Amino acid sequence: MKLWQKKEKADEKDFNGKRTSGSGSKWHSKGDVKTNVYLIEDKTTDKGTYAIGVKLWRKIYTEAILSQRIPLFSIKFNKDGTELIVISKSDFLSVTNST
């Protein structure tokens, strides 16, 4: 199993969601993992950095909004196993009731 497949399976379990079959190859299958609340885009890297540009963020954000979900990036750094979740500030404040 490839590292990205392991990442998707782990997030499917951790977020109690469902993997999206063919998420990278089909126009109607957006995001890698879906829950009732989140649309998760999984990324893995062997490097010590991962860049998220505005264009990439807007893509997943738009896909999430169209599916009535909150967009998340779930990034795993394979070098040391660090995993991060990226969420917009407004969505974070909303889900943590900090507003």
MMTF fields as JSON, N, C-alpha, C and O atoms, coordinates in Angstrom:
{
  "mmtfVersion": "1.0.0",
  "mmtfProducer": "UNKNOWN",
  "numBonds": 395,
  "numAtoms": 396,
  "numGroups": 99,
  "numChains": 1,
  "numModels": 1,
  "chainsPerModel": [1],
  "groupsPerChain": [99],
  "chainIdList": ["A"],
  "bondAtomList": [4, 2, 8, 6, 12, 10, 16, 14, 20, 18, 24, 22, 28, 26, 32, 30, 36, 34, 40, 38, 44, 42, 48, 46, 52, 50, 56, 54, 60, 58, 64, 62, 68, 66, 72, 70, 76, 74, 80, 78, 84, 82, 88, 86, 92, 90, 96, 94, 100, 98, 104, 102, 108, 106, 112, 110, 116, 114, 120, 118, 124, 122, 128, 126, 132, 130, 136, 134, 140, 138, 144, 142, 148, 146, 152, 150, 156, 154, 160, 158, 164, 162, 168, 166, 172, 170, 176, 174, 180, 178, 184, 182, 188, 186, 192, 190, 196, 194, 200, 198, 204, 202, 208, 206, 212, 210, 216, 214, 220, 218, 224, 222, 228, 226, 232, 230, 236, 234, 240, 238, 244, 242, 248, 246, 252, 250, 256, 254, 260, 258, 264, 262, 268, 266, 272, 270, 276, 274, 280, 278, 284, 282, 288, 286, 292, 290, 296, 294, 300, 298, 304, 302, 308, 306, 312, 310, 316, 314, 320, 318, 324, 322, 328, 326, 332, 330, 336, 334, 340, 338, 344, 342, 348, 346, 352, 350, 356, 354, 360, 358, 364, 362, 368, 366, 372, 370, 376, 374, 380, 378, 384, 382, 388, 386, 392, 390],
  "bondOrderList": [1, 1, 1, 1, 1, 1, 1, 1, 1, 1, 1, 1, 1, 1, 1, 1, 1, 1, 1, 1, 1, 1, 1, 1, 1, 1, 1, 1, 1, 1, 1, 1, 1, 1, 1, 1, 1, 1, 1, 1, 1, 1, 1, 1, 1, 1, 1, 1, 1, 1, 1, 1, 1, 1, 1, 1, 1, 1, 1, 1, 1, 1, 1, 1, 1, 1, 1, 1, 1, 1, 1, 1, 1, 1, 1, 1, 1, 1, 1, 1, 1, 1, 1, 1, 1, 1, 1, 1, 1, 1, 1, 1, 1, 1, 1, 1, 1, 1],
  "groupList": [{"groupName": "MET", "atomNameList": ["N", "CA", "C", "O"], "elementList": ["N", "C", "C", "O"], "formalChargeList": [0, 0, 0, 0], "bondAtomList": [1, 0, 2, 1, 3, 2], "bondOrderList": [1, 1, 2], "singleLetterCode": "M", "chemCompType": "L-PEPTIDE LINKING"}, {"groupName": "LYS", "atomNameList": ["N", "CA", "C", "O"], "elementList": ["N", "C", "C", "O"], "formalChargeList": [0, 0, 0, 0], "bondAtomList": [1, 0, 2, 1, 3, 2], "bondOrderList": [1, 1, 2], "singleLetterCode": "K", "chemCompType": "L-PEPTIDE LINKING"}, {"groupName": "LEU", "atomNameList": ["N", "CA", "C", "O"], "elementList": ["N", "C", "C", "O"], "formalChargeList": [0, 0, 0, 0], "bondAtomList": [1, 0, 2, 1, 3, 2], "bondOrderList": [1, 1, 2], "singleLetterCode": "L", "chemCompType": "L-PEPTIDE LINKING"}, {"groupName": "TRP", "atomNameList": ["N", "CA", "C", "O"], "elementList": ["N", "C", "C", "O"], "formalChargeList": [0, 0, 0, 0], "bondAtomList": [1, 0, 2, 1, 3, 2], "bondOrderList": [1, 1, 2], "singleLetterCode": "W", "chemCompType": "L-PEPTIDE LINKING"}, {"groupName": "GLN", "atomNameList": ["N", "CA", "C", "O"], "elementList": ["N", "C", "C", "O"], "formalChargeList": [0, 0, 0, 0], "bondAtomList": [1, 0, 2, 1, 3, 2], "bondOrderList": [1, 1, 2], "singleLetterCode": "Q", "chemCompType": "L-PEPTIDE LINKING"}, {"groupName": "GLU", "atomNameList": ["N", "CA", "C", "O"], "elementList": ["N", "C", "C", "O"], "formalChargeList": [0, 0, 0, 0], "bondAtomList": [1, 0, 2, 1, 3, 2], "bondOrderList": [1, 1, 2], "singleLetterCode": "E", "chemCompType": "L-PEPTIDE LINKING"}, {"groupName": "ALA", "atomNameList": ["N", "CA", "C", "O"], "elementList": ["N", "C", "C", "O"], "formalChargeList": [0, 0, 0, 0], "bondAtomList": [1, 0, 2, 1, 3, 2], "bondOrderList": [1, 1, 2], "singleLetterCode": "A", "chemCompType": "L-PEPTIDE LINKING"}, {"groupName": "ASP", "atomNameList": ["N", "CA", "C", "O"], "elementList": ["N", "C", "C", "O"], "formalChargeList": [0, 0, 0, 0], "bondAtomList": [1, 0, 2, 1, 3, 2], "bondOrderList": [1, 1, 2], "singleLetterCode": "D", "chemCompType": "L-PEPTIDE LINKING"}, {"groupName": "PHE", "atomNameList": ["N", "CA", "C", "O"], "elementList": ["N", "C", "C", "O"], "formalChargeList": [0, 0, 0, 0], "bondAtomList": [1, 0, 2, 1, 3, 2], "bondOrderList": [1, 1, 2], "singleLetterCode": "F", "chemCompType": "L-PEPTIDE LINKING"}, {"groupName": "ASN", "atomNameList": ["N", "CA", "C", "O"], "elementList": ["N", "C", "C", "O"], "formalChargeList": [0, 0, 0, 0], "bondAtomList": [1, 0, 2, 1, 3, 2], "bondOrderList": [1, 1, 2], "singleLetterCode": "N", "chemCompType": "L-PEPTIDE LINKING"}, {"groupName": "GLY", "atomNameList": ["N", "CA", "C", "O"], "elementList": ["N", "C", "C", "O"], "formalChargeList": [0, 0, 0, 0], "bondAtomList": [1, 0, 2, 1, 3, 2], "bondOrderList": [1, 1, 2], "singleLetterCode": "G", "chemCompType": "PEPTIDE LINKING"}, {"groupName": "ARG", "atomNameList": ["N", "CA", "C", "O"], "elementList": ["N", "C", "C", "O"], "formalChargeList": [0, 0, 0, 0], "bondAtomList": [1, 0, 2, 1, 3, 2], "bondOrderList": [1, 1, 2], "singleLetterCode": "R", "chemCompType": "L-PEPTIDE LINKING"}, {"groupName": "THR", "atomNameList": ["N", "CA", "C", "O"], "elementList": ["N", "C", "C", "O"], "formalChargeList": [0, 0, 0, 0], "bondAtomList": [1, 0, 2, 1, 3, 2], "bondOrderList": [1, 1, 2], "singleLetterCode": "T", "chemCompType": "L-PEPTIDE LINKING"}, {"groupName": "SER", "atomNameList": ["N", "CA", "C", "O"], "elementList": ["N", "C", "C", "O"], "formalChargeList": [0, 0, 0, 0], "bondAtomList": [1, 0, 2, 1, 3, 2], "bondOrderList": [1, 1, 2], "singleLetterCode": "S", "chemCompType": "L-PEPTIDE LINKING"}, {"groupName": "HIS", "atomNameList": ["N", "CA", "C", "O"], "elementList": ["N", "C", "C", "O"], "formalChargeList": [0, 0, 0, 0], "bondAtomList": [1, 0, 2, 1, 3, 2], "bondOrderList": [1, 1, 2], "singleLetterCode": "H", "chemCompType": "L-PEPTIDE LINKING"}, {"groupName": "VAL", "atomNameList": ["N", "CA", "C", "O"], "elementList": ["N", "C", "C", "O"], "formalChargeList": [0, 0, 0, 0], "bondAtomList": [1, 0, 2, 1, 3, 2], "bondOrderList": [1, 1, 2], "singleLetterCode": "V", "chemCompType": "L-PEPTIDE LINKING"}, {"groupName": "TYR", "atomNameList": ["N", "CA", "C", "O"], "elementList": ["N", "C", "C", "O"], "formalChargeList": [0, 0, 0, 0], "bondAtomList": [1, 0, 2, 1, 3, 2], "bondOrderList": [1, 1, 2], "singleLetterCode": "Y", "chemCompType": "L-PEPTIDE LINKING"}, {"groupName": "ILE", "atomNameList": ["N", "CA", "C", "O"], "elementList": ["N", "C", "C", "O"], "formalChargeList": [0, 0, 0, 0], "bondAtomList": [1, 0, 2, 1, 3, 2], "bondOrderList": [1, 1, 2], "singleLetterCode": "I", "chemCompType": "L-PEPTIDE LINKING"}, {"groupName": "PRO", "atomNameList": ["N", "CA", "C", "O"], "elementList": ["N", "C", "C", "O"], "formalChargeList": [0, 0, 0, 0], "bondAtomList": [1, 0, 2, 1, 3, 2], "bondOrderList": [1, 1, 2], "singleLetterCode": "P", "chemCompType": "L-PEPTIDE LINKING"}],
  "groupTypeList": [0, 1, 2, 3, 4, 1, 1, 5, 1, 6, 7, 5, 1, 7, 8, 9, 10, 1, 11, 12, 13, 10, 13, 10, 13, 1, 3, 14, 13, 1, 10, 7, 15, 1, 12, 9, 15, 16, 2, 17, 5, 7, 1, 12, 12, 7, 1, 10, 12, 16, 6, 17, 10, 15, 1, 2, 3, 11, 1, 17, 16, 12, 5, 6, 17, 2, 13, 4, 11, 17, 18, 2, 8, 13, 17, 1, 8, 9, 1, 7, 10, 12, 5, 2, 17, 15, 17, 13, 1, 13, 7, 8, 2, 13, 15, 12, 9, 13, 12],
  "groupIdList": [1, 2, 3, 4, 5, 6, 7, 8, 9, 10, 11, 12, 13, 14, 15, 16, 17, 18, 19, 20, 21, 22, 23, 24, 25, 26, 27, 28, 29, 30, 31, 32, 33, 34, 35, 36, 37, 38, 39, 40, 41, 42, 43, 44, 45, 46, 47, 48, 49, 50, 51, 52, 53, 54, 55, 56, 57, 58, 59, 60, 61, 62, 63, 64, 65, 66, 67, 68, 69, 70, 71, 72, 73, 74, 75, 76, 77, 78, 79, 80, 81, 82, 83, 84, 85, 86, 87, 88, 89, 90, 91, 92, 93, 94, 95, 96, 97, 98, 99],
  "secStructList": [7, 7, 2, 2, 2, 2, 2, 2, 2, 2, 2, 2, 2, 2, 6, 6, 7, 3, 3, 7, 6, 6, 6, 6, 6, 7, 6, 6, 7, 7, 1, 1, 3, 3, 7, 1, 1, 3, 3, 3, 3, 3, 3, 3, 3, 1, 1, 1, 7, 7, 7, 7, 7, 2, 2, 2, 2, 2, 2, 2, 2, 2, 2, 2, 2, 2, 6, 6, 7, 3, 3, 3, 3, 3, 3, 3, 3, 6, 6, 6, 6, 3, 3, 3, 3, 3, 7, 7, 2, 2, 2, 2, 2, 2, 2, 6, 6, 7, 7],
  "xCoordList": [0.848, 0.0, 0.9, 1.882, 0.548, 1.335, 1.087, 0.073, 2.04, 1.938, 0.677, 0.055, 0.286, -0.914, -2.162, -3.124, -2.155, -3.296, -3.388, -4.479, -2.232, -2.213, -2.726, -3.455, -2.337, -2.786, -4.293, -4.952, -4.846, -6.292, -7.03, -8.048, -6.524, -7.16, -7.112, -8.086, -5.978, -5.841, -6.813, -7.462, -6.918, -7.838, -9.299, -10.152, -9.576, -10.927, -11.315, -12.422, -10.405, -10.661, -10.679, -11.611, -9.646, -9.504, -10.653, -11.063, -11.175, -12.252, -13.629, -14.642, -13.654, -14.91, -15.629, -16.814, -14.854, -15.39, -15.347, -15.201, -15.476, -15.423, -14.442, -14.462, -13.575, -12.662, -13.453, -14.474, -12.969, -13.598, -12.882, -11.724, -13.56, -12.973, -12.636, -13.487, -11.402, -10.994, -10.979, -11.217, -10.701, -10.815, -9.928, -10.286, -8.802, -7.92, -8.17, -7.563, -9.062, -9.211, -10.614, -10.818, -11.567, -12.94, -13.485, -13.304, -14.146, -14.643, -15.682, -15.815, -16.419, -17.505, -17.061, -17.854, -15.837, -15.339, -14.309, -13.113, -14.778, -13.899, -13.48, -14.235, -12.272, -11.736, -11.325, -11.808, -10.437, -9.967, -10.796, -11.001, -11.274, -12.107, -13.244, -13.03, -14.454, -15.621, -16.223, -16.326, -16.616, -17.414, -18.699, -18.899, -19.553, -20.769, -20.433, -21.208, -19.287, -18.913, -17.774, -17.774, -16.805, -15.568, -15.367, -15.803, -14.688, -14.129, -12.622, -12.076, -11.948, -10.535, -9.694, -9.944, -8.706, -7.73, -6.454, -5.833, -6.059, -4.877, -3.641, -3.673, -2.546, -1.255, -0.193, -0.254, 0.777, 1.952, 3.183, 3.149, 4.267, 5.502, 6.701, 6.676, 7.743, 9.003, 9.921, 10.999, 9.493, 10.282, 9.93, 8.995, 10.671, 10.417, 9.438, 9.137, 8.932, 7.981, 6.876, 7.028, 5.755, 4.676, 4.026, 3.566, 3.987, 3.436, 1.979, 1.622, 1.157, -0.248, -0.449, -0.458, -0.609, -0.845, -2.324, -3.177, -2.602, -3.989, -4.811, -5.973, -4.225, -4.949, -5.386, -6.531, -4.485, -4.811, -5.865, -6.802, -5.703, -6.684, -8.068, -9.064, -8.136, -9.432, -10.106, -11.331, -9.31, -9.869, -10.582, -11.752, -9.9, -10.536, -11.642, -12.65, -11.469, -12.504, -13.789, -14.877, -13.659, -14.832, -15.504, -16.729, -14.706, -15.271, -16.008, -17.072, -15.449, -16.078, -17.388, -18.396, -17.375, -18.58, -19.692, -20.851, -19.346, -20.354, -20.952, -22.081, -20.199, -20.723, -21.216, -21.49, -21.317, -21.811, -20.983, -21.518, -19.653, -18.713, -17.649, -17.513, -16.908, -15.793, -14.512, -14.258, -13.698, -12.473, -11.351, -11.135, -10.649, -9.458, -8.357, -8.617, -7.123, -5.963, -5.364, -5.143, -5.103, -4.441, -3.104, -3.053, -2.029, -0.697, 0.155, 0.218, 0.815, 1.731, 3.142, 3.381, 4.074, 5.482, 6.104, 6.282, 6.432, 6.896, 8.227, 8.511, 9.05, 10.369, 10.263, 11.007, 9.329, 9.222, 7.807, 7.562, 6.885, 5.528, 4.627, 3.48, 5.125, 4.307, 3.105, 3.228, 1.935, 0.722, 0.1, 0.023, -0.342, -0.964, -2.314, -2.53, -3.207, -4.489, -4.498, -4.189, -4.852, -4.964, -6.444, -7.136, -6.907, -8.304, -8.316, -7.451, -9.269, -9.327, -9.637, -10.254, -9.211, -9.427, -10.919, -11.342, -11.715, -13.152, -13.814, -14.671, -13.429, -13.991, -13.533, -14.321, -12.26, -11.764, -12.545, -12.975, -12.73, -13.483, -14.917, -15.493, -15.484, -16.857, -16.976, -17.879, -16.093, -16.21, -15.773, -16.149, -14.976, -14.554, -15.408, -15.156, -16.405, -17.307, -16.545, -16.909, -15.494, -14.662, -15.099, -14.44, -16.193, -16.628, -17.649, -18.123],
  "yCoordList": [-1.177, 0.0, 1.249, 1.322, 2.199, 3.429, 4.32, 4.193, 5.234, 6.107, 6.955, 7.152, 7.463, 8.293, 7.459, 7.97, 6.191, 5.322, 5.054, 5.03, 4.855, 4.661, 5.902, 5.806, 7.069, 8.338, 8.47, 8.836, 8.18, 8.274, 7.288, 7.636, 6.072, 5.074, 5.511, 5.345, 6.068, 6.534, 7.673, 7.686, 8.636, 9.753, 9.301, 9.832, 8.33, 7.775, 7.262, 7.51, 6.556, 6.011, 7.116, 7.199, 7.964, 8.993, 9.994, 10.46, 10.326, 11.306, 10.654, 11.34, 9.326, 8.591, 8.998, 9.328, 8.958, 9.374, 8.245, 7.075, 8.619, 7.675, 8.187, 9.362, 7.281, 7.636, 7.865, 7.221, 8.791, 9.103, 8.339, 8.624, 7.376, 6.563, 7.431, 8.17, 7.341, 8.081, 9.579, 10.318, 10.042, 11.472, 12.345, 13.489, 11.846, 12.663, 12.561, 13.289, 11.658, 11.42, 11.663, 11.591, 11.945, 12.118, 13.474, 13.876, 14.169, 15.512, 15.51, 16.499, 14.424, 14.387, 13.849, 13.832, 13.421, 12.845, 13.787, 13.668, 14.714, 15.741, 15.386, 14.767, 15.785, 15.499, 14.039, 13.188, 13.754, 12.386, 11.631, 10.423, 12.359, 11.77, 12.74, 13.948, 12.207, 13.029, 12.553, 11.355, 13.523, 13.24, 14.043, 14.722, 13.972, 14.793, 16.279, 17.113, 16.611, 18.005, 18.469, 19.617, 17.601, 18.007, 17.361, 16.238, 18.113, 17.584, 17.68, 18.778, 16.538, 16.482, 16.177, 15.215, 17.009, 16.805, 16.304, 17.032, 15.072, 14.463, 14.713, 14.633, 15.018, 15.195, 14.505, 14.51, 13.915, 13.356, 13.899, 14.198, 14.022, 14.505, 13.894, 13.654, 13.65, 13.177, 14.35, 14.163, 15.553, 16.755, 17.296, 16.822, 18.269, 18.898, 20.051, 20.688, 20.325, 21.423, 20.997, 20.054, 21.722, 21.539, 22.903, 23.509, 23.379, 24.709, 24.604, 23.814, 25.408, 25.521, 26.933, 27.893, 27.05, 28.361, 28.703, 27.853, 29.948, 30.419, 29.658, 29.336, 29.37, 28.665, 27.275, 26.877, 26.546, 25.212, 25.298, 24.501, 26.275, 26.437, 26.763, 26.183, 27.679, 28.058, 26.864, 26.743, 25.993, 24.803, 23.917, 23.584, 23.531, 22.653, 23.387, 22.78, 24.683, 25.473, 25.475, 25.254, 25.723, 25.751, 24.385, 24.289, 23.329, 21.977, 21.661, 21.042, 22.082, 21.819, 22.59, 22.029, 23.845, 24.666, 24.111, 24.07, 23.684, 23.115, 21.817, 21.461, 21.118, 19.886, 20.132, 19.194, 21.411, 21.83, 21.235, 20.728, 21.314, 20.82, 21.872, 22.84, 21.673, 22.541, 21.928, 20.739, 22.734, 22.195, 22.032, 22.894, 20.91, 20.65, 20.118, 19.343, 20.536, 19.878, 19.046, 19.547, 17.785, 16.899, 16.521, 15.83, 16.982, 16.816, 15.948, 16.175, 14.946, 14.094, 14.26, 14.133, 14.548, 14.639, 13.287, 12.932, 12.542, 11.165, 11.045, 10.004, 12.094, 12.034, 11.683, 10.842, 12.338, 12.091, 11.742, 11.563, 11.646, 11.247, 12.368, 12.119, 13.608, 14.749, 14.887, 14.783, 15.123, 15.361, 16.676, 16.978, 17.449, 18.738, 18.819, 18.209, 19.574, 19.896, 21.383, 22.182, 21.763, 23.176, 23.472, 22.789, 24.51, 24.934, 26.455, 27.075, 27.059, 28.522, 29.02, 28.317, 30.212, 30.795, 30.901, 30.571, 31.359, 31.516, 30.166, 30.07, 29.122, 27.792, 27.254, 26.639, 27.479, 27.035, 27.68, 27.004, 28.996, 29.696, 29.193, 29.088, 28.885, 28.381, 26.999, 26.782, 26.074, 24.716, 24.611, 23.666, 25.583, 25.559, 26.498, 26.674, 27.09, 28.023, 29.172, 29.629, 29.631, 30.704, 32.077, 33.069, 32.154, 33.48, 34.089, 35.195],
  "zCoordList": [0.0, 0.0, 0.0, 0.738, -0.823, -0.926, 0.285, 0.972, 0.536, 1.709, 1.69, 2.734, 0.522, 0.455, 0.747, 1.322, 0.361, 0.657, 2.163, 2.734, 2.793, 4.248, 4.966, 5.953, 4.457, 5.051, 4.941, 5.914, 3.779, 3.597, 4.501, 5.101, 4.599, 5.473, 6.935, 7.669, 7.356, 8.736, 9.025, 10.071, 8.094, 8.309, 8.243, 8.955, 7.395, 7.35, 8.739, 9.216, 9.368, 10.699, 11.758, 12.558, 11.759, 12.786, 12.794, 13.857, 11.619, 11.515, 11.401, 11.265, 11.458, 11.315, 10.023, 10.014, 8.933, 7.642, 6.637, 6.989, 5.386, 4.27, 3.232, 2.863, 2.761, 1.679, 0.405, 0.165, -0.407, -1.675, -2.773, -3.08, -3.361, -4.418, -5.626, -6.119, -6.098, -7.284, -7.106, -8.06, -5.896, -5.605, -6.478, -6.757, -6.908, -7.727, -9.216, -10.002, -9.614, -11.043, -11.591, -12.803, -10.739, -11.211, -10.77, -9.621, -11.676, -11.375, -10.269, -9.548, -10.124, -9.143, -7.785, -6.843, -7.672, -6.419, -5.814, -6.08, -5.007, -4.454, -3.04, -2.29, -2.688, -1.367, -1.246, -1.993, -0.31, -0.114, 0.913, 0.795, 1.927, 2.968, 3.257, 3.353, 3.395, 3.727, 5.044, 5.309, 5.855, 7.035, 6.892, 5.885, 7.876, 7.833, 7.901, 7.434, 8.48, 8.708, 7.804, 7.36, 7.522, 6.858, 5.495, 5.241, 4.622, 3.391, 3.564, 3.664, 3.599, 3.946, 2.714, 1.988, 2.502, 1.439, 2.106, 2.881, 1.815, 2.421, 1.58, 0.352, 2.269, 1.611, 2.451, 3.681, 1.775, 2.458, 1.752, 0.558, 2.502, 1.903, 2.614, 3.821, 1.842, 2.401, 2.729, 3.294, 2.376, 2.639, 4.026, 4.672, 4.459, 5.747, 5.671, 6.681, 4.447, 4.274, 3.317, 2.541, 3.394, 2.423, 2.24, 3.207, 1.019, 0.735, 0.311, -0.563, 0.942, 0.55, 0.036, 0.807, -1.251, -1.847, -1.841, -1.59, -2.119, -2.131, -3.173, -2.925, -4.323, -5.383, -4.906, -5.122, -4.266, -3.755, -2.65, -2.613, -1.748, -0.677, -1.24, -0.807, -2.194, -2.78, -3.468, -3.446, -4.072, -4.724, -3.711, -3.903, -2.638, -1.654, -0.915, -0.552, -0.685, -0.013, -0.838, -0.305, -2.124, -3.009, -3.063, -2.994, -3.186, -3.223, -1.916, -1.935, -0.8, 0.494, 0.635, 1.064, 0.283, 0.399, -0.487, -0.076, -1.695, -2.6, -2.052, -2.389, -1.215, -0.613, 0.826, 1.574, 1.184, 2.503, 3.642, 4.628, 3.472, 4.478, 4.746, 3.998, 5.806, 6.17, 5.594, 5.787, 4.884, 4.289, 5.315, 6.167, 5.212, 6.021, 5.121, 4.201, 5.388, 4.83, 5.945, 7.047, 5.668, 6.618, 5.994, 4.977, 6.612, 6.037, 6.946, 8.154, 6.358, 7.117, 6.566, 5.365, 7.484, 7.14, 7.459, 8.624, 6.414, 6.578, 7.308, 7.9, 7.278, 7.922, 9.401, 9.906, 10.091, 11.534, 11.993, 13.186, 11.048, 11.396, 11.876, 12.247, 11.876, 12.294, 11.372, 10.151, 11.973, 11.189, 11.63, 12.821, 10.649, 10.91, 10.217, 9.169, 10.813, 10.199, 9.926, 10.811, 8.707, 8.341, 8.134, 7.379, 8.824, 8.755, 8.758, 9.376, 8.087, 8.089, 9.497, 10.298, 9.777, 11.1, 11.417, 12.525, 10.452, 10.711, 10.986, 11.865, 10.246, 10.501, 11.849, 12.568, 12.203, 13.497, 14.624, 15.559, 14.535, 15.578, 15.649, 16.732, 14.502, 14.461, 15.115, 15.923, 14.784, 15.314, 16.779, 17.473, 17.249, 18.65, 19.498, 20.689, 18.883, 19.574, 20.228, 21.311, 19.567, 20.113, 19.667, 19.979, 18.945, 18.449, 19.357, 19.098]
}
